[in-house]
Amino acid sequence: MVDPEFQALTQIWLRAIVSLIFCHQIAARIPTGAARLLSVLPVIYLFTTLPLRLSSIHLGAPTIFYLVWLGNFKLLLFSFNQGPLSATPPLSLLRFISVGLLPIKTKQTPSPESSSDHKRPLLLLLKCGLLAVIVASYKYREFLHPYLIMALYCCHVYLGVELILAIAALPAKALLGVELEPQFDEPYLATSLQDFWAVGGISWSPAFYAPPYTTRTPYLYAYSREE
């Protein structure tokens, strides 16, 4: 018998896909601005409330990140003809759904393969093993120093986020047949805080820096119309 939590997860993502089909087929035909924003508000409300049906942190947290954080901000940008969902020519339905629901960004100019590209699958396997070891070590928590436990928690969060993002990108890459920007670029190899954020750390695609930009979009749109 299928676990009720997985049944709820399946229903959530099916409704999210249907909602983005509506945005692609109907909302995209509405003029940008307040009219299109009103048309996608029901979808934004749905994305915000759907994850509340999940009680598991391991299923609920990624769903909240994908739908409430990334999905809603991408739809807000889409309302004002901005962001990754707005493109010329318009995105195909499959790419629209993939970009709307997943934390991916396609590379504009494919880069030649490097040695790091071949090592990436092996690194992911090693990180999966390391995450399993960390989870198993929690059984012996009473024998571990509190500082070591905190370090394990930090590693757990980082590895969990990176693996979830990498797993989410795999089906999109297979279905779309395009090269994707990596969500992370080995941030633990950074030599400074500036290097961590800008060069060797997290690869901040529009999917991740959309929120602050989104808050300015309605004002910029209104200002451009006044001019």
N, CA, C and O of each residue as an XYZ file, in Angstrom:
908
protein
N       0.846     -1.198      0.000
C       0.000      0.000      0.000
C       0.884      1.253      0.000
O       1.882      1.315      0.718
N       0.510      2.246     -0.809
C       1.315      3.455     -0.941
C       1.150      4.321      0.307
O       0.044      4.498      0.817
N       2.256      4.846      0.778
C       2.226      5.724      1.949
C       1.391      6.970      1.663
O       1.532      7.563      0.593
N       0.515      7.388      2.601
C      -0.314      8.581      2.377
C       0.504      9.839      2.100
O       0.057     10.729      1.377
N       1.704      9.909      2.679
C       2.553     11.089      2.458
C       2.987     11.172      0.999
O       3.023     12.258      0.421
N       3.317     10.025      0.402
C       3.720     10.021     -0.999
C       2.512     10.258     -1.915
O       2.649     10.852     -2.984
N       1.345      9.797     -1.498
C       0.143     10.101     -2.266
C      -0.122     11.604     -2.283
O      -0.449     12.176     -3.323
N       0.023     12.237     -1.117
C      -0.163     13.687     -1.049
C       0.873     14.415     -1.888
O       0.558     15.398     -2.559
N       2.119     13.928     -1.849
C       3.189     14.556     -2.636
C       2.880     14.464     -4.126
O       3.072     15.431     -4.863
N       2.397     13.292     -4.574
C       2.053     13.115     -5.986
C       0.923     14.056     -6.397
O       0.984     14.675     -7.460
N      -0.100     14.164     -5.564
C      -1.216     15.052     -5.873
C      -0.766     16.516     -5.923
O      -1.222     17.283     -6.772
N       0.125     16.893     -5.014
C       0.617     18.275     -4.995
C       1.320     18.621     -6.296
O       1.056     19.665     -6.892
N       2.213     17.746     -6.734
C       2.983     18.061     -7.935
C       2.144     17.966     -9.195
O       2.401     18.692    -10.155
N       1.143     17.087     -9.218
C       0.242     17.039    -10.371
C      -0.557     18.339    -10.475
O      -0.751     18.865    -11.571
N      -1.018     18.852     -9.339
C      -1.758     20.116     -9.358
C      -0.851     21.282     -9.740
O      -1.280     22.218    -10.414
N       0.402     21.217     -9.304
C       1.341     22.267     -9.678
C       1.594     22.260    -11.185
O       1.683     23.318    -11.809
N       1.708     21.079    -11.759
C       1.926     20.969    -13.209
C       0.720     21.492    -13.976
O       0.874     22.234    -14.946
N      -0.478     21.111    -13.546
C      -1.700     21.600    -14.198
C      -1.790     23.118    -14.092
O      -2.221     23.784    -15.033
N      -1.385     23.662    -12.954
C      -1.421     25.116    -12.767
C      -0.482     25.825    -13.740
O      -0.825     26.876    -14.281
N       0.690     25.257    -13.960
C       1.626     25.885    -14.892
C       1.178     25.712    -16.335
O       1.486     26.552    -17.180
N       0.455     24.634    -16.632
C      -0.137     24.499    -17.974
C      -1.125     25.643    -18.214
O      -1.170     26.222    -19.299
N      -1.916     25.956    -17.180
C      -2.831     27.105    -17.280
C      -2.050     28.395    -17.532
O      -2.434     29.197    -18.384
N      -0.958     28.595    -16.795
C      -0.169     29.811    -16.975
C       0.413     29.897    -18.373
O       0.480     30.978    -18.957
N       0.830     28.770    -18.907
C       1.460     28.758    -20.233
C       0.435     28.970    -21.341
O       0.703     29.677    -22.312
N      -0.735     28.358    -21.197
C      -1.717     28.372    -22.277
C      -2.666     29.567    -22.214
O      -3.121     30.052    -23.250
N      -2.966     30.043    -21.005
C      -3.984     31.092    -20.869
C      -3.371     32.390    -20.347
O      -3.509     33.441    -20.973
N      -2.689     32.314    -19.188
C      -2.161     33.541    -18.592
C      -1.163     34.235    -19.505
O      -1.088     35.463    -19.522
N      -0.394     33.457    -20.266
C       0.605     34.058    -21.151
C      -0.031     34.899    -22.255
O       0.638     35.756    -22.832
N      -1.308     34.674    -22.560
C      -1.999     35.435    -23.595
C      -2.585     36.742    -23.066
O      -3.063     37.570    -23.842
N      -2.549     36.925    -21.752
C      -3.075     38.134    -21.125
C      -1.971     39.190    -21.094
O      -0.816     38.856    -20.829
N      -2.298     40.453    -21.359
C      -1.261     41.511    -21.340
C      -0.518     41.548    -20.015
O      -1.095     41.314    -18.953
N       0.780     41.850    -20.098
C       1.597     41.893    -18.885
C       1.167     43.043    -17.983
O       0.608     44.043    -18.435
N       1.442     42.871    -16.714
C       1.079     43.891    -15.748
C       0.026     43.395    -14.781
O      -0.004     42.213    -14.436
N      -0.839     44.296    -14.343
C      -1.830     43.963    -13.326
C      -2.792     42.883    -13.792
O      -3.192     42.033    -12.996
N      -3.171     42.898    -15.066
C      -4.127     41.905    -15.568
C      -3.552     40.497    -15.484
O      -4.224     39.572    -15.026
N      -2.296     40.334    -15.931
C      -1.698     38.998    -15.856
C      -1.434     38.604    -14.415
O      -1.564     37.433    -14.057
N      -1.062     39.570    -13.583
C      -0.845     39.269    -12.172
C      -2.119     38.733    -11.528
O      -2.068     37.766    -10.767
N      -3.255     39.350    -11.824
C      -4.527     38.859    -11.279
C      -4.826     37.447    -11.759
O      -5.411     36.651    -11.025
N      -4.427     37.130    -12.990
C      -4.715     35.796    -13.519
C      -3.866     34.712    -12.864
O      -4.283     33.556    -12.795
N      -2.667     35.078    -12.377
C      -1.803     34.069    -11.761
C      -1.902     34.066    -10.240
O      -1.328     33.188     -9.596
N      -2.608     35.015     -9.653
C      -2.751     35.035     -8.197
C      -3.352     33.748     -7.643
O      -2.880     33.271     -6.611
N      -4.385     33.152     -8.282
C      -4.872     31.861     -7.774
C      -3.801     30.773     -7.761
O      -3.774     29.936     -6.859
N      -2.913     30.786     -8.768
C      -1.828     29.807     -8.813
C      -0.836     30.071     -7.685
O      -0.348     29.132     -7.056
N      -0.538     31.338     -7.427
C       0.372     31.690     -6.336
C      -0.214     31.249     -4.999
O       0.498     30.720     -4.145
N      -1.507     31.468     -4.825
C      -2.172     31.020     -3.591
C      -2.108     29.491     -3.473
O      -1.863     28.952     -2.394
N      -2.333     28.804     -4.597
C      -2.279     27.342     -4.578
C      -0.883     26.850     -4.232
O      -0.737     25.933     -3.424
N       0.152     27.448     -4.832
C       1.529     27.056     -4.539
C       1.873     27.286     -3.066
O       2.662     26.542     -2.483
N       1.281     28.312     -2.474
C       1.572     28.632     -1.076
C       0.917     27.642     -0.123
O       1.482     27.328      0.925
N      -0.258     27.151     -0.471
C      -1.013     26.285      0.442
C      -0.783     24.794      0.205
O      -0.981     23.998      1.123
N      -0.379     24.402     -0.975
C      -0.219     22.968     -1.262
C       0.754     22.264     -0.323
O       0.435     21.171      0.144
N       1.928     22.833     -0.019
C       2.868     22.115      0.858
C       2.355     21.884      2.272
O       2.926     21.071      2.999
N       1.292     22.577      2.686
C       0.763     22.395      4.031
C       0.168     21.001      4.230
O      -0.093     20.593      5.362
N      -0.046     20.277      3.146
C      -0.604     18.926      3.246
C       0.457     17.891      3.625
O       0.128     16.738      3.903
N       1.711     18.293      3.637
C       2.793     17.371      3.953
C       3.234     17.566      5.397
O       3.330     18.693      5.881
N       3.497     16.470      6.069
C       3.969     16.529      7.454
C       5.430     16.151      7.586
O       6.051     16.448      8.607
N       6.001     15.495      6.568
C       7.399     15.091      6.612
C       8.300     16.264      6.244
O       8.082     16.926      5.230
N       9.314     16.521      7.069
C      10.234     17.620      6.800
C      11.055     17.359      5.546
O      11.395     18.295      4.823
N      11.381     16.084      5.278
C      12.218     15.766      4.120
C      11.453     15.905      2.807
O      12.066     16.118      1.761
N      10.129     15.790      2.842
C       9.321     16.021      1.652
C       8.762     17.437      1.627
O       8.661     18.049      0.564
N       8.397     17.959      2.798
C       7.783     19.275      2.861
C       8.754     20.411      2.582
O       8.405     21.368      1.891
N       9.983     20.315      3.120
C      10.943     21.409      2.941
C      11.299     21.638      1.470
O      11.248     22.781      1.016
N      11.660     20.589      0.697
C      11.935     20.832     -0.730
C      10.722     21.342     -1.478
O      10.854     22.183     -2.367
N       9.535     20.845     -1.134
C       8.324     21.298     -1.827
C       8.058     22.767     -1.549
O       7.681     23.513     -2.452
N       8.254     23.188     -0.297
C       8.104     24.607      0.032
C       9.125     25.446     -0.735
O       8.796     26.518     -1.244
N      10.355     24.961     -0.816
C      11.405     25.703     -1.520
C      11.065     25.836     -3.002
O      11.208     26.914     -3.578
N      10.615     24.741     -3.622
C      10.338     24.765     -5.058
C       9.100     25.593     -5.386
O       9.132     26.406     -6.310
N       8.010     25.400     -4.642
C       6.740     26.036     -4.987
C       6.587     27.420     -4.362
O       6.336     28.399     -5.063
N       6.742     27.495     -3.034
C       6.471     28.758     -2.345
C       7.547     29.792     -2.649
O       7.238     30.956     -2.906
N       8.795     29.375     -2.622
C       9.892     30.320     -2.813
C      10.176     30.558     -4.292
O       9.987     31.668     -4.789
N      10.624     29.530     -4.992
C      11.029     29.715     -6.387
C       9.833     29.892     -7.310
O       9.796     30.831     -8.105
N       8.851     28.993     -7.211
C       7.719     29.027     -8.131
C       6.952     30.331     -8.069
O       6.650     30.921     -9.106
N       6.631     30.792     -6.864
C       5.850     32.018     -6.731
C       6.598     33.239     -7.237
O       6.007     34.094     -7.896
N       7.892     33.335     -6.940
C       8.645     34.492     -7.405
C       8.829     34.468     -8.918
O       8.835     35.520     -9.558
N       8.976     33.291     -9.489
C       9.061     33.211    -10.946
C       7.752     33.633    -11.591
O       7.756     34.274    -12.642
N       6.620     33.277    -10.967
C       5.324     33.693    -11.505
C       5.118     35.196    -11.373
O       4.527     35.821    -12.254
N       5.602     35.780    -10.276
C       5.507     37.232    -10.137
C       6.314     37.940    -11.230
O       5.858     38.921    -11.816
N       7.502     37.432    -11.488
C       8.302     37.999    -12.574
C       7.611     37.797    -13.918
O       7.610     38.691    -14.764
N       7.027     36.624    -14.110
C       6.324     36.309    -15.351
C       5.162     37.271    -15.578
O       4.858     37.611    -16.722
N       4.511     37.712    -14.506
C       3.380     38.636    -14.635
C       3.798     39.946    -15.279
O       2.990     40.604    -15.935
N       5.057     40.328    -15.096
C       5.555     41.596    -15.644
C       6.563     41.355    -16.777
O       7.416     42.193    -17.069
N       6.432     40.178    -17.404
C       7.263     39.821    -18.560
C       8.746     39.853    -18.226
O       9.566     40.310    -19.023
N       9.082     39.359    -17.032
C      10.456     39.297    -16.573
C      10.759     37.875    -16.127
O       9.858     37.044    -16.009
N      12.043     37.603    -15.878
C      12.421     36.336    -15.288
C      12.545     35.200    -16.277
O      12.347     35.390    -17.477
N      12.873     34.012    -15.779
C      13.166     32.873    -16.663
C      11.961     32.324    -17.410
O      12.141     31.626    -18.408
N      10.730     32.613    -16.969
C       9.548     32.103    -17.664
C       9.156     32.964    -18.856
O       8.338     32.552    -19.679
N       9.723     34.134    -18.952
C       9.448     35.040    -20.077
C      10.647     35.012    -21.008
O      11.758     35.375    -20.620
N      10.418     34.586    -22.218
C      11.511     34.462    -23.181
C      10.995     34.771    -24.575
O       9.794     34.706    -24.838
N      11.911     35.106    -25.455
C      11.600     35.339    -26.862
C      12.505     34.458    -27.708
O      13.721     34.652    -27.699
N      11.947     33.488    -28.446
C      10.528     33.126    -28.542
C      10.026     32.478    -27.248
O      10.836     32.076    -26.413
N       8.698     32.369    -27.069
C       8.160     31.786    -25.836
C       8.656     30.360    -25.611
O       8.926     29.620    -26.558
N       8.769     29.999    -24.346
C       9.216     28.659    -23.993
C       8.180     27.625    -24.390
O       6.977     27.889    -24.371
N       8.662     26.443    -24.749
C       7.740     25.339    -24.983
C       7.074     24.943    -23.671
O       7.546     25.314    -22.595
N       5.986     24.196    -23.757
C       5.248     23.823    -22.552
C       6.123     23.020    -21.602
O       6.112     23.265    -20.396
N       6.882     22.064    -22.128
C       7.722     21.224    -21.279
C       8.792     22.049    -20.587
O       9.041     21.865    -19.396
N       9.427     22.954    -21.316
C      10.472     23.787    -20.698
C       9.862     24.779    -19.723
O      10.472     25.077    -18.696
N       8.681     25.296    -20.013
C       8.008     26.228    -19.114
C       7.728     25.557    -17.774
O       7.959     26.147    -16.718
N       7.229     24.323    -17.818
C       6.933     23.603    -16.577
C       8.217     23.292    -15.815
O       8.270     23.455    -14.596
N       9.251     22.845    -16.526
C      10.510     22.489    -15.876
C      11.152     23.698    -15.212
O      11.586     23.620    -14.062
N      11.216     24.816    -15.932
C      11.835     26.020    -15.374
C      10.981     26.585    -14.241
O      11.516     27.125    -13.273
N       9.660     26.463    -14.357
C       8.776     27.012    -13.345
C       8.792     26.253    -12.036
O       8.616     26.850    -10.974
N       9.001     24.936    -12.092
C       8.909     24.109    -10.889
C      10.255     23.693    -10.317
O      10.328     23.281     -9.159
N      11.314     23.792    -11.097
C      12.599     23.267    -10.654
C      13.645     24.384    -10.580
O      13.557     25.364    -11.319
N      14.626     24.241     -9.700
C      15.687     25.247     -9.572
C      16.768     25.048    -10.618
O      17.887     24.650    -10.296
N      16.432     25.327    -11.876
C      17.380     25.110    -12.967
C      17.520     26.386    -13.783
O      16.636     27.242    -13.809
N      18.654     26.475    -14.442
C      18.923     27.566    -15.372
C      19.724     26.991    -16.526
O      20.796     26.421    -16.324
N      19.202     27.140    -17.740
C      19.892     26.606    -18.903
C      21.053     27.507    -19.278
O      20.974     28.729    -19.153
N      22.138     26.886    -19.743
C      23.295     27.648    -20.201
C      23.002     28.248    -21.562
O      22.503     27.570    -22.460
N      23.318     29.531    -21.705
C      23.092     30.207    -22.976
C      24.058     29.707    -24.046
O      23.667     29.504    -25.195
N      25.316     29.509    -23.666
C      26.327     28.995    -24.588
C      26.949     27.756    -23.969
O      27.673     27.867    -22.980
N      26.685     26.570    -24.527
C      27.254     25.344    -23.957
C      28.764     25.420    -23.883
O      29.425     25.834    -24.835
N      29.306     25.018    -22.742
C      30.749     25.056    -22.530
C      31.352     23.702    -22.843
O      30.684     22.680    -22.690
N      32.610     23.675    -23.283
C      33.250     22.386    -23.559
C      33.397     21.561    -22.284
O      33.558     22.104    -21.191
N      33.340     20.254    -22.444
C      33.443     19.365    -21.289
C      34.821     19.484    -20.649
O      35.839     19.572    -21.335
N      34.827     19.485    -19.326
C      36.079     19.533    -18.585
C      36.187     18.299    -17.707
O      35.258     17.497    -17.613
N      37.349     18.164    -17.063
C      37.551     17.007    -16.196
C      36.599     17.023    -15.008
O      36.210     15.971    -14.500
N      36.221     18.240    -14.559
C      35.304     18.329    -13.427
C      33.924     17.791    -13.767
O      33.227     17.275    -12.894
N      33.513     17.911    -15.060
C      32.215     17.380    -15.459
C      32.173     15.862    -15.325
O      31.138     15.299    -14.967
N      33.284     15.201    -15.609
C      33.329     13.746    -15.490
C      33.389     13.316    -14.025
O      32.933     12.227    -13.678
N      33.949     14.169    -13.170
C      34.054     13.827    -11.752
C      32.762     14.084    -10.986
O      32.579     13.558     -9.889
N      31.855     14.896    -11.559
C      30.662     15.300    -10.830
C      29.801     14.118    -10.378
O      29.386     14.095     -9.219
N      29.507     13.112    -11.260
C      28.703     11.971    -10.783
C      29.364     11.224     -9.636
O      28.685     10.792     -8.705
N      30.696     11.066     -9.693
C      31.402     10.387     -8.609
C      31.317     11.190     -7.318
O      31.140     10.618     -6.242
N      31.442     12.514     -7.417
C      31.333     13.353     -6.226
C      29.941     13.257     -5.615
O      29.800     13.245     -4.392
N      28.916     13.188     -6.455
C      27.552     13.065     -5.933
C      27.367     11.748     -5.193
O      26.705     11.704     -4.156
N      27.950     10.674     -5.722
C      27.866      9.379     -5.037
C      28.581      9.430     -3.692
O      28.083      8.913     -2.692
N      29.752     10.057     -3.679
C      30.486     10.189     -2.418
C      29.698     11.013     -1.400
O      29.683     10.690     -0.212
N      29.055     12.061     -1.864
C      28.269     12.893     -0.958
C      27.036     12.161     -0.451
O      26.623     12.359      0.691
N      26.450     11.322     -1.285
C      25.330     10.487     -0.829
C      25.786      9.553      0.288
O      25.092      9.389      1.292
N      26.956      8.944      0.107
C      27.490      8.072      1.146
C      27.804      8.818      2.419
O      27.535      8.332      3.517
N      28.380     10.011      2.273
C      28.698     10.824      3.445
C      27.432     11.235      4.188
O      27.410     11.243      5.419
N      26.379     11.576      3.449
C      25.115     11.944      4.089
C      24.532     10.759      4.849
O      23.992     10.926      5.943
N      24.637      9.565      4.274
C      24.142      8.365      4.966
C      24.917      8.119      6.257
O      24.335      7.733      7.270
N      26.229      8.343      6.219
C      27.047      8.166      7.420
C      26.649      9.178      8.500
O      26.573      8.837      9.681
N      26.396     10.422      8.086
C      26.009     11.454      9.048
C      24.681     11.108      9.702
O      24.534     11.231     10.918
N      23.716     10.677      8.901
C      22.410     10.312      9.462
C      22.546      9.136     10.417
O      21.915      9.115     11.474
N      23.374      8.148     10.045
C      23.563      6.982     10.913
C      24.262      7.350     12.216
O      24.036      6.705     13.239
N      25.110      8.380     12.191
C      25.851      8.774     13.392
C      24.958      9.403     14.456
O      25.352      9.502     15.618
N      23.757      9.828     14.066
C      22.856     10.433     15.043
C      22.408      9.436     16.112
O      21.962      9.835     17.188
N      22.525      8.156     15.822
C      22.171      7.146     16.816
C      23.104      7.194     18.028
O      22.735      6.781     19.128
N      24.301      7.700     17.811
C      25.304      7.763     18.882
C      25.480      9.199     19.369
O      26.566      9.579     19.808
N      24.432      9.984     19.293
C      24.498     11.396     19.629
C      24.965     11.642     21.061
O      25.684     12.603     21.332
N      24.546     10.754     21.983
C      24.898     10.986     23.389
C      26.390     10.815     23.640
O      26.892     11.262     24.672
N      27.111     10.177     22.716
C      28.552      9.983     22.880
C      29.374     11.053     22.153
O      30.602     11.048     22.241
N      28.721     11.957     21.446
C      29.420     12.941     20.624
C      29.446     14.304     21.313
O      28.533     14.653     22.063
N      30.488     15.053     21.051
C      30.621     16.402     21.602
C      29.584     17.317     20.944
O      29.316     17.170     19.751
N      28.997     18.251     21.688
C      27.986     19.150     21.098
C      28.482     19.912     19.877
O      27.724     20.123     18.930
N      29.750     20.328     19.888
C      30.279     21.042     18.725
C      30.344     20.130     17.495
O      30.100     20.568     16.371
N      30.675     18.865     17.727
C      30.707     17.913     16.622
C      29.303     17.678     16.080
O      29.119     17.537     14.871
N      28.324     17.636     16.958
C      26.941     17.463     16.511
C      26.504     18.656     15.658
O      25.841     18.482     14.635
N      26.878     19.874     16.085
C      26.540     21.052     15.305
C      27.207     21.018     13.929
O      26.597     21.398     12.929
N      28.451     20.564     13.884
C      29.140     20.440     12.593
C      28.443     19.420     11.701
O      28.325     19.620     10.493
N      27.984     18.326     12.304
C      27.247     17.317     11.529
C      25.944     17.881     10.989
O      25.555     17.585      9.859
N      25.270     18.693     11.794
C      24.031     19.322     11.331
C      24.295     20.223     10.126
O      23.539     20.204      9.154
N      25.365     21.007     10.192
C      25.711     21.894      9.076
C      25.993     21.094      7.803
O      25.515     21.433      6.720
N      26.778     20.023      7.957
C      27.080     19.168      6.799
C      25.813     18.507      6.269
O      25.640     18.356      5.059
N      24.934     18.117      7.177
C      23.671     17.484      6.795
C      22.840     18.435      5.940
O      22.307     18.038      4.903
N      22.730     19.687      6.372
C      21.942     20.663      5.624
C      22.549     20.919      4.251
O      21.841     20.924      3.245
N      23.873     21.133      4.213
C      24.519     21.418      2.929
C      24.381     20.240      1.965
O      23.987     20.422      0.814
N      24.703     19.040      2.431
C      24.638     17.873      1.562
C      23.206     17.602      1.119
O      22.963     17.254     -0.036
N      22.254     17.762      2.043
C      20.866     17.534      1.684
C      20.390     18.484      0.612
O      19.737     18.064     -0.343
N      20.710     19.775      0.755
C      20.284     20.764     -0.234
C      20.946     20.502     -1.582
O      20.282     20.545     -2.618
N      22.239     20.232     -1.576
C      22.930     20.011     -2.854
C      22.397     18.771     -3.572
O      22.199     18.796     -4.787
N      22.167     17.699     -2.836
C      21.679     16.474     -3.464
C      20.253     16.639     -3.974
O      19.915     16.131     -5.043
N      19.414     17.345     -3.219
C      18.043     17.575     -3.673
C      18.030     18.389     -4.963
O      17.283     18.074     -5.890
N      18.852     19.432     -5.025
C      18.909     20.251     -6.229
C      19.472     19.469     -7.411
O      18.992     19.600     -8.537
N      20.492     18.654     -7.147
C      21.086     17.866     -8.226
C      20.103     16.825     -8.750
O      20.007     16.616     -9.960
N      19.377     16.174     -7.854
C      18.395     15.172     -8.268
C      17.266     15.819     -9.054
O      16.770     15.237    -10.019
N      16.853     17.023     -8.648
C      15.795     17.725     -9.366
C      16.224     18.119    -10.769
O      15.399     18.177    -11.680
N      17.520     18.392    -10.946
C      18.003     18.832    -12.255
C      18.164     17.671    -13.237
O      18.140     17.884    -14.449
N      18.327     16.459    -12.737
C      18.563     15.319    -13.629
C      17.421     15.079    -14.607
O      17.679     14.998    -15.807
N      16.142     14.957    -14.150
C      15.070     14.730    -15.132
C      14.894     15.887    -16.091
O      14.563     15.678    -17.258
N      15.112     17.130    -15.611
C      14.984     18.280    -16.499
C      16.037     18.233    -17.599
O      15.744     18.525    -18.758
N      17.259     17.866    -17.237
C      18.325     17.783    -18.237
C      18.047     16.676    -19.235
O      18.317     16.827    -20.427
N      17.504     15.555    -18.753
C      17.210     14.433    -19.648
C      16.043     14.763    -20.588
O      16.084     14.423    -21.770
N      15.003     15.425    -20.061
C      13.823     15.712    -20.870
C      14.063     16.849    -21.852
O      13.628     16.788    -23.002
N      14.758     17.889    -21.393
C      14.960     19.060    -22.235
C      16.134     18.907    -23.181
O      16.168     19.540    -24.236
N      17.106     18.067    -22.813
C      18.276     17.872    -23.653
C      19.152     19.105    -23.748
O      19.750     19.363    -24.792
N      19.235     19.876    -22.657
C      20.052     21.082    -22.657
C      21.045     21.007    -21.513
O      20.887     20.220    -20.579
N      22.068     21.838    -21.602
C      23.076     21.909    -20.547
C      22.627     22.913    -19.496
O      22.196     24.019    -19.823
N      22.733     22.517    -18.223
C      22.243     23.342    -17.128
C      23.397     23.924    -16.334
O      24.469     23.330    -16.226
N      23.145     25.112    -15.778
C      24.119     25.719    -14.875
C      24.123     24.936    -13.559
O      23.054     24.599    -13.050
N      25.303     24.639    -12.996
C      25.341     23.960    -11.693
C      24.828     24.870    -10.594
O      25.139     26.061    -10.568
N      24.027     24.299     -9.669
C      23.509     25.108     -8.572
C      24.597     25.439     -7.561
O      24.564     26.498     -6.935
N      25.571     24.530     -7.397
C      26.682     24.742     -6.479
C      27.987     24.530     -7.220
O      28.053     23.752     -8.172
N      29.015     25.218     -6.781
C      30.339     25.080     -7.390
C      31.370     24.822     -6.292
O      32.343     25.560     -6.138
N      31.127     23.755     -5.537
C      32.018     23.326     -4.458
C      32.368     24.482     -3.515
O      33.530     24.884     -3.452
N      31.386     25.028     -2.778
C      31.654     26.197     -1.932
C      32.665     25.941     -0.821
O      33.283     26.885     -0.330
N      32.852     24.674     -0.410
C      33.809     24.382      0.656
C      35.251     24.574      0.208
O      36.164     24.537      1.033
N      35.471     24.779     -1.102
C      36.821     25.033     -1.600
C      37.146     26.524     -1.650
O      38.258     26.897     -2.022
N      36.201     27.378     -1.284
C      36.435     28.822     -1.326
C      37.496     29.214     -0.306
O      37.567     28.648      0.785
N      38.314     30.185     -0.675
C      39.405     30.634      0.194
C      39.064     31.895      0.980
O      39.827     32.299      1.858
N      37.925     32.524      0.675
C      37.495     33.715      1.399
C      35.989     33.813      1.307
O      35.359     33.098      0.527
N      35.408     34.700      2.105
C      33.965     34.894      2.067
C      33.529     35.457      0.721
O      32.490     35.066      0.190
N      34.318     36.373      0.167
C      33.993     36.927     -1.146
C      34.058     35.835     -2.216
O      33.210     35.779     -3.108
N      35.057     34.979     -2.122
C      35.181     33.878     -3.061
C      34.017     32.912     -2.912
O      33.554     32.338     -3.898
N      33.539     32.727     -1.683
C      32.414     31.820     -1.418
C      31.166     32.287     -2.157
O      30.473     31.471     -2.765
N      30.867     33.583     -2.117
C      29.645     34.091     -2.719
C      29.791     34.375     -4.209
O      28.825     34.229     -4.958
N      30.982     34.778     -4.651
C      31.107     35.284     -6.012
C      31.728     34.300     -6.986
O      31.285     34.205     -8.131
N      32.745     33.567     -6.556
C      33.514     32.785     -7.517
C      33.396     31.293     -7.252
O      32.838     30.556     -8.065
N      33.911     30.855     -6.137
C      33.996     29.422     -5.903
C      32.841     28.849     -5.123
O      32.804     27.645     -4.872
N      31.901     29.681     -4.736
C      30.830     29.176     -3.891
C      29.580     28.869     -4.653
O      29.615     28.214     -5.695
N      28.465     29.343     -4.130
C      27.180     29.022     -4.707
C      27.019     29.753     -6.023
O      27.318     30.942     -6.136
N      26.541     29.020     -7.017
C      26.288     29.624     -8.315
C      24.878     30.212     -8.292
O      23.896     29.496     -8.485
N      24.787     31.525     -8.054
C      23.475     32.151     -7.847
C      22.828     32.429     -9.187
O      23.148     33.428     -9.832
N      21.931     31.573     -9.613
C      21.182     31.775    -10.849
C      19.979     32.656    -10.554
O      19.704     32.926     -9.385
N      19.233     33.127    -11.594
C      18.038     33.923    -11.336
C      17.022     33.218    -10.461
O      16.221     33.872     -9.794
N      17.042     31.884    -10.453
C      16.117     31.162     -9.589
C      16.360     31.482     -8.131
O      15.436     31.396     -7.322
N      17.602     31.855     -7.769
C      17.940     32.089     -6.373
C      17.949     33.563     -6.020
O      17.659     33.905     -4.874
N      18.271     34.462     -6.957
C      18.256     35.863     -6.586
C      16.993     36.553     -7.083
O      16.922     37.782     -7.072
N      15.996     35.788     -7.517
C      14.745     36.374     -7.988
C      14.006     37.171     -6.930
O      13.462     38.223     -7.265
N      13.947     36.737     -5.660
C      13.114     37.451     -4.691
C      13.396     38.935     -4.544
O      12.455     39.720     -4.657
N      14.651     39.388     -4.294
C      14.851     40.830     -4.172
C      14.568     41.574     -5.455
O      14.104     42.714     -5.434
N      14.855     40.915     -6.593
C      14.576     41.559     -7.868
C      13.076     41.666     -8.087
O      12.590     42.654     -8.638
N      12.344     40.646     -7.654
C      10.913     40.630     -7.854
C      10.231     41.753     -7.112
O       9.270     42.332     -7.619
N      10.703     42.076     -5.923
C      10.054     43.124     -5.145
C      10.142     44.473     -5.832
O       9.331     45.357     -5.560
N      11.121     44.647     -6.722
C      11.257     45.912     -7.426
C      10.495     45.925     -8.736
O      10.238     46.997     -9.283
N      10.125     44.755     -9.258
C       9.560     44.673    -10.602
C       8.278     45.472    -10.769
O       8.180     46.223    -11.739
N       7.273     45.360     -9.874
C       6.051     46.152    -10.087
C       6.318     47.650    -10.122
O       5.693     48.370    -10.901
N       7.245     48.132     -9.283
C       7.542     49.558     -9.273
C       8.233     49.980    -10.562
O       7.930     51.031    -11.126
N       9.166     49.149    -11.023
C       9.849     49.466    -12.267
C       8.865     49.447    -13.430
O       8.949     50.276    -14.337
N       7.932     48.498    -13.400
C       6.957     48.394    -14.491
C       6.045     49.624    -14.504
O       5.777     50.195    -15.561
N       5.573     50.023    -13.324
C       4.700     51.191    -13.240
C       5.442     52.458    -13.680
O       4.887     53.315    -14.366
N       6.720     52.553    -13.264
C       7.517     53.724    -13.625
C       7.724     53.806    -15.134
O       7.646     54.888    -15.716
N       7.990     52.651    -15.776
C       8.208     52.633    -17.231
C       6.942     53.020    -17.972
O       7.021     53.647    -19.029
N       5.765     52.661    -17.444
C       4.510     53.011    -18.095
C       4.233     54.507    -17.984
O       3.661     55.113    -18.890
N       4.652     55.101    -16.849
C       4.451     56.536    -16.672
C       5.293     57.337    -17.660
O       4.882     58.387    -18.153
N       6.503     56.797    -17.936
C       7.363     57.499    -18.898
C       6.801     57.413    -20.318
O       7.398     57.948    -21.251
